[in-house]
Amino acid sequence: MGHLTRRALLAGVSAGIGLYAGRTLLAPTSATGPVFPAEAQAEDGAVLLNDSSELSPTPVAKHVVVTADPRGEAVENIRALMAEAQHAGRPFIASAARHSMGGQSLAKNGSVLTLDQQWLEADAASKTYRVAAGTRWSTVIARLDTIGFSPAVMQSNNDFGVASTYCVNAHGWPVRFGGCGSTVRSLKMLLADGTHVTCSRRENVELFQNAMGGYGLFGVITELELDMVPNSRLEPRFDSVSGAELGRRFAEMLNNDASIQLAYGRLDVSLDRFFEDGLLIAYRPAADQSDLPAATGSGFISRVSREIFRRQVGSDGMKHMRWWTETSLGPKIAGPSTRNSLMNEPVVTLDDLDPLRTDILHEYFVAPSRFAEFVALCREVIPASFQQLLNVTLRYVDADTDSVLAYATEPRIAAVMLFSQEKTVRGEADMARMTRELIERVLAIGGTYYLPYRPHASIDQLVRAYPRAASFAENKREFDKGLLFRNHLWDAYFARL
Ligand SMILES: Cc1cc2nc3c(=O)[nH]c(=O)nc-3n(C[C@H](O)[C@H](O)[C@H](O)COP(=O)(O)OP(=O)(O)OC[C@H]3O[C@@H](n4cnc5c(N)ncnc54)[C@H](O)[C@@H]3O)c2cc1C
């Protein structure tokens, strides 16, 4: 018996059905009050699944892991599982690594499908590859690396599934790109009535646009065809820049230099210099492109040790030390690395290993010209909360002209924030309050927030951030009349529109 940690949860996912059935999960207490009760008890006999927030324990009627090739029996198996759920009148949702944080990959008392596959076929001539929906980016990188290619767009970590990346329309360091969806040529999806359709910018266009960033609510994606780009040796350049100037400088840097392949920014999170200083890191092709080594892990984590990163909780001294490591030491020791190695970082490297706390991500998207206002609002809201902000990474995301739930209707700077949250009732209440305040202020400067994280926004905020939210819900009801595909995002938000 033990506490349900993220590691245990992930182990449970790969172990398959029923790992937590009938098991009592103990809730430790902390000096600051009871641990968040949602994690306290599994329902007797029920399978309890969670996501990477560790705050979404959800009883499910059935959990099935599919590892088979989508060109083989997998499609038939999934269709049968969907029919079974439909017959039993319960919801169905697909998932991969369940690193979303608010039940987007979970269906209460429903059937949950975990896809964990390996199949990939690349076509060097067309610079595309076909991949099973549940293939993880670590597999994609390993396979493309051997033929000299690299994913066009993926997140900053390699644990996630390819279809789920399309379903949240994730983005990362690669520039100049929009979300991953912009690099998906076509996909195959099982609809609620069991038909297996191809969707692209020419075929079943409406489904393609709704399913991109559509959180699994339109069907189960079985395979996708994506763009790939040549792998190459890249050299970093570090530029110090004030926090307020960072957005504008980021956009200018990319507009002035088409050779940049990967780029991101960071902000100093020490409370006494909160967001005052920033750093821009851009990777350009090195002169020497011969004998590229096989993909290994990326550089940031190797440069800034997990120990320093974690000891930032409650310590401005460690935050200063971490910022020094990043701005002074990092540029001195960073050398060339391949694109694939830079993108090949597992989430586990940063795991907090603390049963009383959990890492919660936020992400906001603002126009480069409004970034200074974003910095100002964060300075007013975040330090006044109880939350421990450990990291901010900035990315550049190009305009999204495809998806219905687009978070970047114009080019935007994405600010990804990693908070360490106490797993207590007061920690959760404080996080909910702070999140709503941040969203409100970001909306006031024309920005949006990201949907795969905690469900703290009000419905009204979601509708203002995503003006086509009501059309999305209407389209879903049209394509999935019996509402087979449901998750917490549907239940808490779109079902009410
Ligand atoms: C540490 C960390 C770092 C992150 N970094 C980034 C980042 O750099 N950029 C970024 O944009 N995001 C980032 N994210 C967010 C991340 O991209 C999403 O949480 C993503 O969903 C994770 O993939 P997953 O495989 O865990 O998806 P899951 O949580 O398993 O699923 C996500 C959604 O996709 C749906 N889905 C999954 N598979 C299918 C399928 N086959 N058919 C239909 N629907 C499906 C699910 O129903 C769910 O709604 C990060 C998250 C974490 C925890």
The ligand as a Gaussian input file, in Angstrom:
#p B3LYP/6-31G(d) Opt

LIG

0 1
 C        6.302000      17.968000     -18.178000
 C        5.404000      18.419000     -19.284000
 C        5.945000      19.157000     -20.326000
 C        5.119000      19.620000     -21.345000
 N        5.653000      20.351000     -22.351000
 C        4.859000      20.833000     -23.323000
 C        5.402000      21.604000     -24.388000
 O        6.599000      21.823000     -24.469000
 N        4.547000      22.082000     -25.327000
 C        3.215000      21.820000     -25.293000
 O        2.498000      22.287000     -26.175000
 N        2.686000      21.060000     -24.323000
 C        3.476000      20.581000     -23.341000
 N        2.931000      19.817000     -22.349000
 C        1.518000      19.460000     -22.431000
 C        1.409000      18.152000     -23.214000
 O        1.681000      18.401000     -24.567000
 C       -0.001000      17.579000     -23.100000
 O       -0.338000      17.360000     -21.761000
 C       -0.135000      16.274000     -23.910000
 O       -1.455000      15.879000     -23.867000
 C        0.713000      15.197000     -23.361000
 O        0.622000      14.041000     -24.179000
 P        0.048000      12.691000     -23.590000
 O        0.480000      11.603000     -24.474000
 O        0.383000      12.589000     -22.148000
 O       -1.512000      12.981000     -23.769000
 P       -2.762000      12.443000     -22.922000
 O       -2.835000      13.249000     -21.678000
 O       -2.729000      10.967000     -22.794000
 O       -3.956000      12.867000     -23.900000
 C       -4.168000      14.215000     -24.238000
 C       -5.478000      14.362000     -25.023000
 O       -5.373000      13.672000     -26.258000
 C       -6.450000      12.761000     -26.408000
 N       -5.953000      11.584000     -27.132000
 C       -4.832000      10.869000     -26.843000
 N       -4.658000       9.890000     -27.771000
 C       -5.697000       9.976000     -28.627000
 C       -6.100000       9.240000     -29.787000
 N       -5.380000       8.215000     -30.266000
 N       -7.239000       9.611000     -30.412000
 C       -7.987000      10.646000     -29.964000
 N       -7.669000      11.354000     -28.871000
 C       -6.533000      11.038000     -28.214000
 C       -6.891000      12.438000     -24.996000
 O       -8.249000      12.018000     -24.953000
 C       -6.673000      13.776000     -24.290000
 O       -7.783000      14.611000     -24.446000
 C        3.722000      19.328000     -21.323000
 C        3.193000      18.575000     -20.281000
 C        4.016000      18.119000     -19.267000
 C        3.418000      17.332000     -18.142000

